[in-house]
C-alpha cells in the first residue's frame, strides 16, 4: 500500500488538531469495520467557517484526510463546505489506496455532521431540512468497507 508524499506529510504534520471549546457545531462519525473515529469542530461567524479543528482516532489515512479537509473548508461559507465531497479530499491528497477511501468518506461525513449540529443549535432548519441539505440519509456504501 503506497501513500503519496502529501498523505504522509499530513499524517506526520497534521494541521488544525484539537478542540474548539465554544464550537458552533461538532460532528462525530465512526466506522465500526476499521475502528476510525473522527470528531470535527467548526466555529462559524457570519456564515463563514472561521476556525475548524479535529480529533481523529485511526490510521494514517484517517488523520491525513481529517487534516486536509479542515484546510479545505476553513474560510469557506457553510454552503461551500457542504459541497466538499470525499473525492475532492482524495484528489487534494493526490490519491489514496482503494482500501483507505473510506477515510475520505468519514471526513466528508464529519464535516456534514458538524454543520448539521450548527444548524440545530442555531435553529436555522428543521431536522428534515438538515437531513435533506446535508444528505446524511443518502450515504453511499464504500466498496472498501461497506460504509
LUMNU-398199 format. One record per residue (C-alpha): residue number from 1; residue in three letters; x, y, z. Coordinates in Angstrom, 1 decimal. Layout:
<recs>
NUM; ALA; X; Y; Z
...
</recs>
This chain:
<recs>
1; UNK; 0.0; 0.0; 0.0
2; UNK; 1.6; 3.2; -1.2
3; UNK; 0.8; 6.7; 0.1
4; UNK; 1.5; 10.0; -1.7
5; UNK; 4.0; 12.4; -0.1
6; UNK; 1.1; 14.7; 0.7
7; UNK; -0.7; 12.0; 2.6
8; UNK; 2.5; 11.2; 4.6
9; UNK; 3.1; 14.9; 5.2
10; UNK; -0.5; 15.4; 6.6
11; UNK; -0.2; 12.3; 8.7
12; UNK; 3.2; 13.3; 10.2
13; UNK; 2.4; 17.0; 10.4
14; UNK; -1.4; 17.3; 10.8
15; UNK; -3.0; 20.7; 10.7
16; UNK; -5.8; 22.0; 12.9
17; UNK; -5.6; 19.3; 15.5
18; UNK; -7.5; 19.9; 18.7
19; UNK; -10.9; 21.0; 20.1
20; UNK; -12.8; 24.3; 19.9
21; UNK; -14.3; 24.9; 23.3
22; UNK; -17.1; 27.2; 22.1
23; UNK; -17.7; 25.4; 18.8
24; UNK; -20.6; 26.4; 16.7
25; UNK; -21.0; 22.8; 15.6
26; UNK; -19.5; 19.4; 16.4
27; UNK; -19.7; 16.3; 14.3
28; UNK; -18.5; 12.8; 15.3
29; UNK; -18.6; 9.9; 13.0
30; UNK; -17.0; 6.4; 13.1
31; UNK; -16.5; 3.3; 11.1
32; UNK; -17.1; 0.1; 13.1
33; UNK; -15.3; -2.0; 10.4
34; UNK; -11.9; -0.3; 10.7
35; UNK; -12.4; 1.5; 14.1
36; UNK; -11.7; 5.0; 12.8
37; UNK; -13.4; 7.8; 14.7
38; UNK; -13.4; 11.4; 13.6
39; UNK; -14.6; 14.4; 15.5
40; UNK; -14.8; 17.8; 13.8
41; UNK; -15.4; 21.2; 15.5
42; UNK; -16.4; 24.3; 13.5
43; UNK; -16.6; 27.9; 14.5
44; UNK; -18.9; 29.9; 12.3
45; UNK; -19.2; 33.7; 12.1
46; UNK; -21.4; 35.4; 9.5
47; UNK; -21.9; 32.1; 7.7
48; UNK; -18.1; 31.7; 7.3
49; UNK; -16.2; 28.8; 8.9
50; UNK; -13.6; 30.9; 10.7
51; UNK; -12.0; 28.0; 12.5
52; UNK; -12.0; 24.2; 12.3
53; UNK; -10.3; 21.6; 14.4
54; UNK; -10.4; 17.8; 14.5
55; UNK; -9.6; 14.9; 16.8
56; UNK; -9.2; 11.6; 15.0
57; UNK; -8.5; 8.1; 16.3
58; UNK; -7.4; 6.0; 13.4
59; UNK; -4.9; 5.1; 10.8
60; UNK; -2.6; 7.5; 9.0
61; UNK; -5.1; 7.9; 6.1
62; UNK; -7.8; 8.9; 8.6
63; UNK; -5.6; 11.5; 10.2
64; UNK; -4.4; 12.8; 6.7
65; UNK; -8.0; 13.1; 5.4
66; UNK; -9.1; 14.9; 8.6
67; UNK; -6.2; 17.3; 8.3
68; UNK; -6.6; 18.2; 4.6
69; UNK; -10.3; 18.5; 4.9
70; UNK; -10.0; 21.1; 7.6
71; UNK; -7.7; 23.1; 5.4
72; UNK; -10.2; 22.8; 2.6
73; UNK; -13.2; 24.3; 4.5
74; UNK; -11.5; 26.9; 6.6
75; UNK; -12.5; 30.3; 5.4
76; UNK; -15.4; 28.9; 3.3
77; UNK; -19.1; 29.6; 3.7
78; UNK; -21.3; 26.8; 5.1
79; UNK; -22.7; 26.2; 1.7
80; UNK; -19.2; 25.8; 0.1
81; UNK; -18.2; 23.4; 2.9
82; UNK; -21.3; 21.3; 2.2
83; UNK; -20.2; 21.0; -1.4
84; UNK; -16.9; 19.2; -0.3
85; UNK; -17.0; 15.6; -1.3
86; UNK; -14.8; 12.7; -0.3
87; UNK; -13.4; 12.6; -3.9
88; UNK; -12.3; 16.2; -3.5
89; UNK; -10.3; 15.2; -0.4
90; UNK; -8.8; 12.2; -2.2
91; UNK; -7.8; 14.4; -5.2
92; UNK; -6.3; 17.0; -2.9
93; UNK; -4.1; 14.4; -1.3
94; UNK; -3.0; 13.0; -4.7
95; UNK; -4.9; 9.8; -4.1
96; UNK; -5.4; 7.1; -1.5
97; UNK; -5.2; 3.3; -1.8
98; UNK; -8.7; 1.8; -2.5
99; UNK; -8.9; 0.2; 0.9
100; UNK; -8.4; 3.7; 2.5
101; UNK; -11.1; 5.6; 0.5
102; UNK; -13.5; 5.1; 3.4
103; UNK; -11.3; 7.6; 5.4
104; UNK; -12.2; 10.4; 3.0
105; UNK; -15.9; 9.5; 3.3
106; UNK; -15.6; 9.8; 7.1
107; UNK; -14.0; 13.3; 6.7
108; UNK; -16.9; 14.4; 4.5
109; UNK; -19.5; 13.0; 6.9
110; UNK; -17.8; 14.6; 9.9
111; UNK; -18.0; 18.0; 8.3
112; UNK; -21.6; 17.5; 7.4
113; UNK; -22.4; 16.3; 10.9
114; UNK; -20.7; 19.4; 12.4
115; UNK; -22.7; 21.7; 10.0
116; UNK; -25.9; 19.8; 10.9
117; UNK; -25.1; 20.4; 14.6
118; UNK; -24.6; 24.1; 13.9
119; UNK; -28.0; 24.3; 12.1
120; UNK; -29.6; 22.6; 15.1
121; UNK; -28.0; 24.9; 17.6
122; UNK; -28.9; 28.0; 15.6
123; UNK; -32.5; 26.8; 15.0
124; UNK; -31.9; 27.5; 11.3
125; UNK; -33.5; 24.3; 10.0
126; UNK; -35.8; 21.5; 11.0
127; UNK; -34.3; 18.0; 11.4
128; UNK; -35.9; 17.0; 8.0
129; UNK; -34.3; 20.1; 6.3
130; UNK; -31.0; 19.3; 7.8
131; UNK; -31.1; 15.7; 6.6
132; UNK; -32.1; 16.8; 3.1
133; UNK; -29.5; 19.6; 2.9
134; UNK; -26.6; 17.5; 4.4
135; UNK; -27.6; 14.3; 2.6
136; UNK; -26.9; 12.4; 5.8
137; UNK; -29.6; 9.8; 4.8
138; UNK; -28.2; 9.3; 1.3
139; UNK; -24.9; 7.7; 2.3
140; UNK; -23.5; 5.5; -0.4
141; UNK; -21.7; 2.3; 0.5
142; UNK; -18.0; 2.3; 0.2
143; UNK; -16.7; -0.6; -1.8
144; UNK; -13.7; -1.0; 0.5
145; UNK; -15.5; -1.4; 3.8
146; UNK; -19.3; -1.3; 3.2
147; UNK; -19.7; 2.1; 4.9
</recs>
